[in-house]
Amino acid sequence: MDFSLSEKEQKLFDRAKAFTREHITPKALELEKRNEFPKEVVQKAFEAGLMNLHIPTEAGGPGLTLLDETLVSEATGYGCAGIATSIMCNNLAFAPLVIGATTEQLKTYVEPLINGKEPRFGAFCLTERKAGSDAGAVATHAERDGDEYILNGMKCWITNAPQASLFTVFASTQPELKTKGLSVFMVPKSKGVKIGHIENKMGQKNSVQAEVIFEDARIPKDCLVGKEGEGFKIAMKTLDKTRAGIAAIATGVAQRALDESAKFANIRHQFGQAIGNFQGIGFMLADMGCRVAASRQLTRYAAWMADRDIRNSKDSAFAKWFAADSAMQNATDAVQIMGGYGYASEYPTEKLMRDAKLLQIYEGTNQVQRFVASGVILRESANLDTGFHVKYDGKDAPVM
């Protein structure tokens, strides 16, 4: 068992951290005031080779691993969770295509977006006003018409929607079948695709979410990914893979909150000594450090499993909710340790607290992650033999 990064992985991590120190951390607070997509920083990230890491080589991408992606996400998340989301969102948008599309489809629809002189974007379109965690309630509908599909409906909370050139859309082709009637399509930006309301959020203002409206949008039949009815399966496989990326951003936020707190605790003096010497503060810092370490290990393990095609639904759920909860708790503790300074907008901790909250919500709320994990645990326990048995309702049951 080896917990160390390879030389190649360490170089990528160091490069992403250096990029963050130069281009994200010093500018995040100022860029947030604009409440818009951070175009200049994302352009630099694209030029630095920190985007579209998961696209396979046969489709013109670098073909890196999910673990590689988490290293970049953690490093950029340390500087700003919103900017990290803007940089890494193509990972989510294109993941269903990498999972379900043919090489020819990837070369036709994705390769032109990743190999230009400037970044172009995809947008992952699953959520609707009445269909968040319940994918079976998706109302967006796709109907076959000769060699085309006609798409109608509305999605919401779609990251990078105003910037997107290609929308990965989950739509119902057989509504009566609920999740089994869900299909996924690659939808190029066209006259039938409109951007609606742009959300004004509490945090992560360096990431843009908006409505996407489809009004008789016509798309070629080869825009169907996989087969009709495979959308739900592709969506679940996608989220199993991409949860680790959110967990990595959260780990970066948790680490930043710890670092800002420890730095402050060393220089802030009360009663004749640095406040870090008081157990009340020291124990908080220790707890914060433990959360960071645990989040990092859970995240990298979930990514490691995905890279080896090991089913990781439970472990990616563990990573996402634990890291997101840890980011929120560490950010809250950072504000408490810094007192009035932590609450002031001139310092980064109040922004960390606002940004961390969204990590507990998007890409599956932390409550849904617990639901996913508990379901796997119950299925695994069905055949569990502890060696002790009694009769319960006429059946053998383990004694705990």
Secondary structure as the mmCIF struct_conf table of DSSP 4:
data_model
#
loop_
_struct_conf.conf_type_id
_struct_conf.id
_struct_conf.beg_label_comp_id
_struct_conf.beg_label_asym_id
_struct_conf.beg_label_seq_id
_struct_conf.end_label_comp_id
_struct_conf.end_label_asym_id
_struct_conf.end_label_seq_id
BEND BEND1 SER A 4 SER A 4
HELX_LH_PP_P HELX_LH_PP_P1 LEU A 5 SER A 6
HELX_RH_AL_P HELX_RH_AL_P1 GLU A 7 PHE A 19
HELX_RH_PI_P HELX_RH_PI_P1 THR A 20 ILE A 24
TURN_TY1_P TURN_TY1_P1 THR A 25 LYS A 27
HELX_RH_AL_P HELX_RH_AL_P2 ALA A 28 GLU A 32
TURN_TY1_P TURN_TY1_P2 LYS A 33 ARG A 34
BEND BEND2 GLU A 36 GLU A 36
HELX_RH_AL_P HELX_RH_AL_P3 LYS A 39 GLU A 47
TURN_TY1_P TURN_TY1_P3 ALA A 48 GLY A 49
BEND BEND3 MET A 51 MET A 51
TURN_TY1_P TURN_TY1_P4 LEU A 53 HIS A 54
BEND BEND4 ILE A 55 ILE A 55
HELX_RH_3T_P HELX_RH_3T_P1 THR A 57 ALA A 59
TURN_TY1_P TURN_TY1_P5 GLY A 60 GLY A 60
BEND BEND5 GLY A 61 GLY A 61
HELX_RH_AL_P HELX_RH_AL_P4 LEU A 66 GLY A 79
HELX_RH_AL_P HELX_RH_AL_P5 ALA A 81 GLY A 100
BEND BEND6 ALA A 101 ALA A 101
HELX_RH_AL_P HELX_RH_AL_P6 THR A 103 GLN A 105
HELX_RH_PI_P HELX_RH_PI_P2 LEU A 106 VAL A 110
HELX_RH_AL_P HELX_RH_AL_P7 GLU A 111 ILE A 114
BEND BEND7 ASN A 115 GLU A 118
STRN STRN1 PHE A 121 CYS A 125
STRN STRN2 GLU A 128 GLU A 128
TURN_TY1_P TURN_TY1_P6 ARG A 129 LYS A 130
STRN STRN3 ALA A 131 ALA A 131
BEND BEND8 GLY A 132 SER A 133
HELX_RH_3T_P HELX_RH_3T_P2 ALA A 135 ALA A 137
STRN STRN4 HIS A 141 ASP A 145
TURN_TY1_P TURN_TY1_P7 GLY A 146 ASP A 147
STRN STRN5 GLU A 148 THR A 159
TURN_TY1_P TURN_TY1_P8 ASN A 160 ASN A 160
HELX_RH_3T_P HELX_RH_3T_P3 ALA A 161 GLN A 163
STRN STRN6 ALA A 164 SER A 172
BEND BEND9 THR A 173 GLN A 174
HELX_RH_3T_P HELX_RH_3T_P4 PRO A 175 GLY A 181
STRN STRN7 LEU A 182 PRO A 188
TURN_TY1_P TURN_TY1_P9 LYS A 191 GLY A 192
STRN STRN8 VAL A 193 ILE A 198
HELX_LH_PP_P HELX_LH_PP_P2 GLU A 199 GLU A 199
BEND BEND10 MET A 202 GLY A 203
TURN_TY1_P TURN_TY1_P10 LYS A 205 ASN A 206
BEND BEND11 SER A 207 SER A 207
STRN STRN9 GLN A 209 PRO A 220
HELX_RH_3T_P HELX_RH_3T_P5 LYS A 221 CYS A 223
STRN STRN10 LEU A 224 VAL A 225
BEND BEND12 GLY A 226 LYS A 227
TURN_TY1_P TURN_TY1_P11 GLU A 228 GLY A 229
HELX_RH_AL_P HELX_RH_AL_P8 GLY A 231 ILE A 267
STRN STRN11 HIS A 269 GLN A 270
TURN_TY1_P TURN_TY1_P12 PHE A 271 GLY A 272
STRN STRN12 GLN A 273 ALA A 274
HELX_RH_3T_P HELX_RH_3T_P6 ILE A 275 ASN A 277
BEND BEND13 PHE A 278 PHE A 278
HELX_RH_AL_P HELX_RH_AL_P9 GLN A 279 ASP A 307
TURN_TY1_P TURN_TY1_P13 ARG A 308 ASP A 309
HELX_RH_AL_P HELX_RH_AL_P10 SER A 313 MET A 338
TURN_TY1_P TURN_TY1_P14 GLY A 339 GLY A 339
HELX_RH_AL_P HELX_RH_AL_P11 GLY A 340 TYR A 343
BEND BEND14 ALA A 344 ALA A 344
TURN_TY1_P TURN_TY1_P15 SER A 345 GLU A 346
BEND BEND15 TYR A 347 TYR A 347
TURN_TY1_P TURN_TY1_P16 PRO A 348 PRO A 348
HELX_RH_AL_P HELX_RH_AL_P12 THR A 349 LEU A 359
TURN_TY1_P TURN_TY1_P17 GLN A 360 ILE A 361
BEND BEND16 TYR A 362 GLY A 364
HELX_RH_AL_P HELX_RH_AL_P13 ASN A 366 SER A 381
TURN_TY1_P TURN_TY1_P18 ALA A 382 ASN A 383
BEND BEND17 GLY A 387 GLY A 387
STRN STRN13 HIS A 389 TYR A 392
TURN_TY1_P TURN_TY1_P19 ASP A 393 GLY A 394
STRN STRN14 LYS A 395 PRO A 398
#
